[in-house]
Amino acid sequence: MKKIHLKNIVDVLAITLLIFLVDFATKANALQYLREPLIIIPNFLKFTLQYNTGVAFSIGVPYILQIVATPILLILGFYFVVQNFDISKWQIYTLTGAIIGGAIGNFVDRIVYGHVVDFISVGQFPVFNIADIAITLSIFIFILFYVKITRNS
C-alpha cells in the first residue's frame, strides 16, 4: 500500500468538511424556506423540496442496504484512490474530499430523516442536492483522470 502523509489526510478532511457543511446548510435552508417551488428560470431551473428514499437518480434500494453499503463503498473507494492516484496532488484530494463530504451529507440525511433532502430541479433531470453535485462531478472527473493515467502508462 502506498504511504499516506498526515497532511494529505488533513487536506481530504478539510474538503470533506467544507462540502458537508455547504450541503447541510443548503438542505437546512430548503427545509425551512421552500414551502412551494421557487422558479429561477421558467421551465428549466427551480428549487423544489423533495424527499428521496432511493439512491442515485432515485433508484429504489432497501434502506438497510443503503446504510450498510455507504461506509463500505467509501472505504473501498478511498483505497482505490490511494492505490491509483497521487493523493498529495490538490486535484485528487479535492475530488476525494468532495465525494466523501457528499456521501456523508446524504448518509446523515438517511440516518436522521430516513430519506435524502433534494431541492435543485434542472429540466427533466431528477431533483438533486449539493452532495449529489459533489459526488457526481468528482466521480466523472476521476474517471477522466483514470483513463488518462492508464493510457499514459
Buried (B, 14 or more C-beta within 10 A) or exposed (E): EEEEEEEBEEBBBBBBBBBBEBBBEBBEEBEEEBEEEBEEEEEEEBBBBBEBBBBBEBEEEEEEEBEEEBEEEBEEBBEEBBEBBEBEEEEBBBBBBBBBBBBBBBBBBBEEEEBBBBBBBEEEEBBBBBBBBBBBBBBEBBEEBBEEEEEEE
